[in-house]
Amino acid sequence: MSRGTDGTDPERPAADGPDDRLAPVLRPVRAGNGFEEALEQILQVVRLGLVPGGGRLPAERELAERLGISRVTLREVLKVLQDQGLVEPRRGRYGGTFVLPRADAGGEDELRRRIAEVDIEDVLRFREVLEVGAAGLCAAHGLTDEQAARLREALARTHDAPLAEYRRRDTLLHLTLAELCGSASLAARYAAVRATVNDLLDCIPLLVRNLEHSQRQHSALVEAVLEGDADAAREIAREHCAGTAALLRGFLA
């Protein structure tokens, strides 16, 4: 690796402060979706070229502090980026996490082709409005014993789902919630927007950490609905949508 005339590493952030190139992107994440939002921000750093191919990301301690997450969570984020071929860890005195040069591969071209006609922000906002509304309506109006059993069963099937089946069963849980809200128009529109969301989700990897987090949110959402707590149901649904949106923006925007 080349070194500057003063003996310093040209890719290493200055020792007396953070790397200010990243200030427009890196910020403390919200507690509810720490993993997803941290991944979104670091993906933005990579995709915007704020750290160029061959360059080094800030040290783990600095990144964790700037994002407001634990180093354990940060390492899970970096592992995802490594698995996607975006970064590479290197050991040694001048080691760290390095951004890999991007190749214009066919997979990237296909991904861009699939989403070229989709207004991602419009889809994500409409999805949030419908899911938050459906959750609030179900909780406020209450469910019959039969409806509550259907919702519990849909949730249980997501817990038992093998990875290859997870997205389908996750979709069925959300469709069940939309159907049970009492508005056929909302349910129909949700089914349409969910199809588009699934097209977007098919363009990004299934992340085990994200799925585990989603499952906790699913359980809390169903509990709030069954307890008739409309405010909590709406807030959990909003947070759940925000987590998915963070991943989609990070990978696709």
N, C-alpha and C positions, 0 to 999 in steps of 0.2 A: 504494500500500500504506500502511495506517495505521501510525503510529509511536507509541511510548509517550511519556508526558509528559517522560521524561528524555532523549528523542531516540533511544532504542534501538529496534531492530526486535523487536516482541513475539513473532514466530515464530522468532527466531534463538536457538540455544542460548547460554547464558552463555559469555563469552569465557574465563573462568578454569576451566572444567571441562566434562566431557561432559554430555549431556542425560540426567539421571538417570531420566526417565520411561521410558527404554528399557532400563534396567538389568535388569529381570526377563526380558527376551527376548534381548537381544544378548549374545553370549558368543563366545569364540574357537572356531572350528570345528575339526573334526578334519582332518588333512592329506589323508586319502584322498578325502573328498567335499566339498572346500571350496566349490566352486561351488553344489552342490545345497543344502548346509546353510546357506550364506549367503543363498541365495534363500528358503529356508524361513523363516529368522528375519526377514528384511525383509518378507516377505509377512505374517508374524504381526504385525509392527509396524503395517502398513497395515490389516489386517483387524480387529485389536483396537482400532483407533482411537487408538493411542498417539501417533501424529501425525495430527491430524484433517484432513479435506478442506480444502485450501487451505494447510495447514501445510507447513513445509519439513523434509525429512530432514536429519540432521547432515551436515556437510561430508564430502566423499569421504575426506579424510585421517583424520578421526575414525572414520568407519564402517569403513574398512579396518583401522585399528589395533584397534578393538574386536572385529572379527571374525577378526583374524589372517590376512587375505588380502591379496594385492597389489591395487593400485588398478586394474590391468588386469582382474583377475577381477571386482572390484566393478563396474566399468563394464559388463561383460557382464551381470551380474546386473541392474543398473539398466536396461539396454537391454531386457531381457525384460519388466520391469515397465512400461516405457514402451510396448512393443509390445502389452501387454495392457490398455492404457488406464488403468493404475493410478497412474502418476506422469508428471510433465512437467518436462523440463529447461528452465530459464530462464537467460538470460545477463544480464550487467550486474553492477553493484556489489552489488545485493541479489538476485542470482540464486542458483541452486542447483537441487536436485531437489525438486519440490513434489508432494504427494499430491493427486490429483484427487478431487473429490467423487464418491461412488459413486452410480450410478443403479440403481434396482431394475428392471433390464431383463429381458426374457423369457428371455434366455440364462442369466442367473444363476438364475432360477426353475427352468428346465429342468434345469440342473446339480444343483440342490438336490433336485429331485424324483427324479432318477436314483439319487442316493446316500443318500436318506433311510432306506432299509431296510437299509443296509449298515453293519456294525460294522467300520469301517476298521481299527482297531487289531487286532482279531481276525484279519482277513484278512491284514494285513501280517506279523503274528507267525507265523501258520501258514505263510505262504509262505516266510518265512525259515527256519523249521525244516525244511521239505521241501527247499528248494534247498541249504541247507548240508549236510543229511544226504545228499542225492543226490550232491553233489560229493565229499564224503568217501568215500562207498562206491565210487564209480567209481575214485577214485585208489587207495584201499586194496586193492581186489580186482583192479584192472587191467582193461584192455580188450584184446580180440582185435585183430588187425590190421584186420579188417573193421569192427569197432566204432570203432576209432580213426579210420579213414578216414571213417566216417559223421560223427563229431564234427567232424573238420577241415572236411568239406564244409559242414556246417551253419554253422560259423563263417565260412567263406569267403563264403557266401551273404549273411550279414549285412553283410560289408564291401562287397559289390557292390550292395547294395539301394538303389534310389531312395527318397527320403523317404517317398513314399506307401506303399511296401512294407515299410518298415523294421520296423514293429511286428509284422507277421505273421512275418517271418523271425526276428526276435528271439525271438518266442514259440516258433518251431520249434526254435531252438537250445536253449532251456531245456527244452522237452519231450523233445528227444533225450537230453539229459543225464539227465533223470529216468528215461527209459525204459531207459537203459544201466546204471543203478545196480543192477539185478538184483532189484528189488522191484516186482512188478506192482501191489501195493496202493499203494505210494508214488506210482508213476507215475499211477495213476488219480486219486488225491487231488490230486496236483499239477495235473493237467489241469483239475480242477474249480475249484481256487482260482485258477489262472492266468486262467480265463475271467472271474472276478470282478475280478481285478487289471486285466485289459484293459478291462473296463467303466469302472473308475476312471480308467485312463490315457486313455481316450477323452474324458474330461471336462477334460483339461488339454492345453496345447499341446505339440507336439513341439519340443524345444529342441536346436538343433544342437550347442551346447557340451556338453550332457548326453549326447547320442548319441555324440559323439566320446569322451567319458570312458567311457561304457559299453562302447564297442568296445575300448578299452585293457584294461578289466577282463575282458571276454570273452576276449581273447587270452591274458591272464595266467592266467585260470581254466583254459582248455583246456590250456595248457602245463603247469600244475601237475598236472592230471589225468593227462595223458599221461606225465609224469615219475614218477607214483606218489607225489607229495608230498601226502598226505591233509591234513596240518595247514595247508599253504599253500592248498590247494583250498578247505577249509572257511572260512578267514579271508577269502579273496578273495570267495567267494560271500556271506559275511555282509556284507562292505563294499559289495558290489554291491547287495544288497537294501536296505541302509541308505540308499544314495543315492536309489533309487526311492522309498523310504518318506518321505524328507525332502521330496521334491517333492510327493508326494500329500498329506502333512500340510499343507504350506505352502499349496497351492491349495484343498484340500477340507475340511480339518479345521475 
